[in-house]
């Protein structure tokens, strides 16, 4: 601290001296040998007065909060403003006191340029000297620095190269760049050449190896838009084949916000392999929707529900209600909220969406303005073997929540749906399609019939890292040494991150409140292109530093009951419509009559509660003709009923 104070004092003294020198020197440059004929008293008073005045203004403008070593255009701009003000005040005072009878009118202009040079020049020279010394230090330490090749020739690359040149302690040396386009090929960035486009990545690597062996890159580092390039999976394999490590730089926004080190290189995460750009959202509109309102989230302890709670809490709701049937999951998210948002009023409720009485009680107490319905059974094989439970939670539970919203005059209900609801091949998908149908039917009613509530449905695919998804399964299998199990070599799925999915849900909710889902339209999140699960398994093995089929096997186990080779986001009769928000599309409605679906769902609730699987599936297929119910034997029905009886509590 003392050292910093001394340096700022030295810099201040330097600038005051330069200010004092600038006045007589400007006069000399203007009048030359005629300077001795000026009145000495005027010269001395003006020089001393300007030195004091300039010193005060320089300090006021914060010229000494910066570091000369990192002098920049911002510092130069600050100096220019301070010098302009100081000279303007000096000559205004001289005009008022002496009418400038003894001073040439061009003197202030000459003094301005002169003082800018006297203040800015030493700063620039100091930085140049320091940079050269750093370059020499880097040259001495070059052998210990890791040579890397950057993929992407954008702002992130420039910032990273600048920092490596600036810091003698930087552990990396950038030996080349490959661009995503041809725009900057052949040009230099701080002396580092952009060799080629990424399409010729391997040829560039060969070229660098031939130039100098010590220039052979040991890391490939992704920057900027390279993190969302569709060929990122191919780069993983190239890196593995050549014995290189694939890494990534922080996003430029993280650098600007000060939450990342410019020299930090991170491992490539599985989320980076989606191969599509992130959706750009209007968070201010979402904030306007959430701030000051009462929000209720069902399934608040689940993967999607808990992320919804986190993001909603950050927008400043008046109150939030966490509703979940799972005690431990609810406890975890409740504890997280108490630590991160202790001042946010909240109410954590143990309850089941199957229980309409419990829902009505909670809605009467909480009086929510917005309800996000994320509670659902989503594991396809389990729901396939327990169809009545899936229907009771996913379909009847949604009906219960929707009717509770109508009764409590909730402004907006948002249903979280799934791509498995399109041409469903399993009970889980069919149960979610029925949930969609019910909310769509309500949305088609007149304002008088529907009440105050708008019903918004958002459909998307698999979420990376959610409970029961393939990525956590692969991670567990990797930790156990393999094999990684894939049900079919050709199976594909749509993927997005949990945070991105929830952001888009919130954006869709805000758009739905404006009436965009009128007539029963459904929001569908753009998931990019589908990913082959076997490729995902192979890339996860490579990112773990292992070799597929050599270190870790990939085993094909066969499709599970109700599993499809590929999922769809739109039905053939649901042509997608663009919206003003990137990543959010609208599906044209396939709407059922509200009276019809209400009647059939009442029958469905009875058959599911009676655990009559055959009748349950028959009713489902009536409303969802694409769904073909599996053959159910009498023995399986009896076994299910016996299991249900055995699970009931015995009265004491």
Secondary structure as the mmCIF struct_conf table of DSSP 4:
data_model
#
loop_
_struct_conf.conf_type_id
_struct_conf.id
_struct_conf.beg_label_comp_id
_struct_conf.beg_label_asym_id
_struct_conf.beg_label_seq_id
_struct_conf.end_label_comp_id
_struct_conf.end_label_asym_id
_struct_conf.end_label_seq_id
HELX_RH_AL_P HELX_RH_AL_P1 UNK A 2 UNK A 31
HELX_RH_3T_P HELX_RH_3T_P1 UNK A 32 UNK A 37
BEND BEND1 UNK A 38 UNK A 38
HELX_RH_AL_P HELX_RH_AL_P2 UNK A 40 UNK A 60
TURN_TY1_P TURN_TY1_P1 UNK A 61 UNK A 64
BEND BEND2 UNK A 65 UNK A 66
HELX_RH_3T_P HELX_RH_3T_P2 UNK A 68 UNK A 70
HELX_RH_AL_P HELX_RH_AL_P3 UNK A 73 UNK A 98
TURN_TY1_P TURN_TY1_P2 UNK A 99 UNK A 102
BEND BEND3 UNK A 103 UNK A 103
TURN_TY1_P TURN_TY1_P3 UNK A 105 UNK A 106
HELX_RH_AL_P HELX_RH_AL_P4 UNK A 107 UNK A 141
HELX_RH_3T_P HELX_RH_3T_P3 UNK A 142 UNK A 144
BEND BEND4 UNK A 145 UNK A 145
STRN STRN1 UNK A 146 UNK A 151
BEND BEND5 UNK A 154 UNK A 154
HELX_RH_AL_P HELX_RH_AL_P5 UNK A 155 UNK A 166
TURN_TY1_P TURN_TY1_P4 UNK A 168 UNK A 169
STRN STRN2 UNK A 172 UNK A 179
BEND BEND6 UNK A 180 UNK A 182
TURN_TY1_P TURN_TY1_P5 UNK A 183 UNK A 186
STRN STRN3 UNK A 188 UNK A 189
TURN_TY1_P TURN_TY1_P6 UNK A 190 UNK A 191
STRN STRN4 UNK A 192 UNK A 197
HELX_RH_3T_P HELX_RH_3T_P4 UNK A 198 UNK A 200
HELX_RH_AL_P HELX_RH_AL_P6 UNK A 201 UNK A 211
HELX_RH_3T_P HELX_RH_3T_P5 UNK A 213 UNK A 215
BEND BEND7 UNK A 216 UNK A 216
BEND BEND8 UNK A 218 UNK A 218
STRN STRN5 UNK A 219 UNK A 222
HELX_RH_3T_P HELX_RH_3T_P6 UNK A 224 UNK A 228
TURN_TY1_P TURN_TY1_P7 UNK A 230 UNK A 231
HELX_RH_AL_P HELX_RH_AL_P7 UNK A 232 UNK A 241
TURN_TY1_P TURN_TY1_P8 UNK A 242 UNK A 243
HELX_LH_PP_P HELX_LH_PP_P1 UNK A 244 UNK A 244
STRN STRN6 UNK A 245 UNK A 249
HELX_LH_PP_P HELX_LH_PP_P2 UNK A 250 UNK A 251
HELX_RH_AL_P HELX_RH_AL_P8 UNK A 252 UNK A 256
TURN_TY1_P TURN_TY1_P9 UNK A 257 UNK A 258
BEND BEND9 UNK A 260 UNK A 260
TURN_TY1_P TURN_TY1_P10 UNK A 262 UNK A 263
STRN STRN7 UNK A 265 UNK A 267
HELX_LH_PP_P HELX_LH_PP_P3 UNK A 268 UNK A 269
HELX_RH_3T_P HELX_RH_3T_P7 UNK A 270 UNK A 274
BEND BEND10 UNK A 276 UNK A 276
HELX_LH_PP_P HELX_LH_PP_P4 UNK A 277 UNK A 280
HELX_RH_AL_P HELX_RH_AL_P9 UNK A 283 UNK A 290
TURN_TY1_P TURN_TY1_P11 UNK A 291 UNK A 292
STRN STRN8 UNK A 294 UNK A 298
TURN_TY1_P TURN_TY1_P12 UNK A 299 UNK A 301
BEND BEND11 UNK A 302 UNK A 302
HELX_RH_AL_P HELX_RH_AL_P10 UNK A 303 UNK A 314
TURN_TY1_P TURN_TY1_P13 UNK A 315 UNK A 315
BEND BEND12 UNK A 318 UNK A 318
STRN STRN9 UNK A 319 UNK A 324
BEND BEND13 UNK A 325 UNK A 325
HELX_RH_AL_P HELX_RH_AL_P11 UNK A 327 UNK A 340
TURN_TY1_P TURN_TY1_P14 UNK A 342 UNK A 343
BEND BEND14 UNK A 344 UNK A 344
STRN STRN10 UNK A 346 UNK A 350
TURN_TY1_P TURN_TY1_P15 UNK A 353 UNK A 354
HELX_RH_AL_P HELX_RH_AL_P12 UNK A 356 UNK A 366
BEND BEND15 UNK A 369 UNK A 369
STRN STRN11 UNK A 370 UNK A 373
HELX_RH_AL_P HELX_RH_AL_P13 UNK A 380 UNK A 385
HELX_RH_AL_P HELX_RH_AL_P14 UNK A 387 UNK A 390
HELX_RH_PI_P HELX_RH_PI_P1 UNK A 391 UNK A 396
HELX_RH_AL_P HELX_RH_AL_P15 UNK A 397 UNK A 407
TURN_TY1_P TURN_TY1_P16 UNK A 408 UNK A 409
BEND BEND16 UNK A 411 UNK A 411
STRN STRN12 UNK A 412 UNK A 418
HELX_RH_3T_P HELX_RH_3T_P8 UNK A 419 UNK A 421
TURN_TY1_P TURN_TY1_P17 UNK A 422 UNK A 423
BEND BEND17 UNK A 426 UNK A 426
HELX_RH_AL_P HELX_RH_AL_P16 UNK A 427 UNK A 444
BEND BEND18 UNK A 445 UNK A 445
HELX_RH_AL_P HELX_RH_AL_P17 UNK A 447 UNK A 450
BEND BEND19 UNK A 452 UNK A 452
STRN STRN13 UNK A 454 UNK A 460
STRN STRN14 UNK A 462 UNK A 464
TURN_TY1_P TURN_TY1_P18 UNK A 465 UNK A 465
TURN_TY1_P TURN_TY1_P19 UNK A 467 UNK A 468
BEND BEND20 UNK A 469 UNK A 469
HELX_RH_AL_P HELX_RH_AL_P18 UNK A 470 UNK A 479
TURN_TY1_P TURN_TY1_P20 UNK A 480 UNK A 481
HELX_LH_PP_P HELX_LH_PP_P5 UNK A 483 UNK A 483
STRN STRN15 UNK A 484 UNK A 486
BEND BEND21 UNK A 487 UNK A 487
TURN_TY1_P TURN_TY1_P21 UNK A 489 UNK A 490
STRN STRN16 UNK A 492 UNK A 493
STRN STRN17 UNK A 495 UNK A 497
HELX_RH_AL_P HELX_RH_AL_P19 UNK A 498 UNK A 513
TURN_TY1_P TURN_TY1_P22 UNK A 514 UNK A 520
STRN STRN18 UNK A 522 UNK A 525
BEND BEND22 UNK A 529 UNK A 529
STRN STRN19 UNK A 531 UNK A 532
HELX_RH_AL_P HELX_RH_AL_P20 UNK A 533 UNK A 543
TURN_TY1_P TURN_TY1_P23 UNK A 544 UNK A 545
STRN STRN20 UNK A 548 UNK A 548
TURN_TY1_P TURN_TY1_P24 UNK A 549 UNK A 551
STRN STRN21 UNK A 552 UNK A 552
STRN STRN22 UNK A 554 UNK A 556
HELX_LH_PP_P HELX_LH_PP_P6 UNK A 559 UNK A 560
TURN_TY1_P TURN_TY1_P25 UNK A 561 UNK A 562
BEND BEND23 UNK A 565 UNK A 566
BEND BEND24 UNK A 569 UNK A 570
TURN_TY1_P TURN_TY1_P26 UNK A 572 UNK A 573
STRN STRN23 UNK A 576 UNK A 578
BEND BEND25 UNK A 580 UNK A 581
TURN_TY1_P TURN_TY1_P27 UNK A 582 UNK A 583
STRN STRN24 UNK A 584 UNK A 587
HELX_LH_PP_P HELX_LH_PP_P7 UNK A 588 UNK A 589
HELX_RH_AL_P HELX_RH_AL_P21 UNK A 594 UNK A 609
TURN_TY1_P TURN_TY1_P28 UNK A 610 UNK A 611
HELX_RH_AL_P HELX_RH_AL_P22 UNK A 613 UNK A 623
TURN_TY1_P TURN_TY1_P29 UNK A 625 UNK A 626
HELX_LH_PP_P HELX_LH_PP_P8 UNK A 629 UNK A 631
HELX_RH_AL_P HELX_RH_AL_P23 UNK A 634 UNK A 647
BEND BEND26 UNK A 648 UNK A 648
HELX_LH_PP_P HELX_LH_PP_P9 UNK A 649 UNK A 651
#
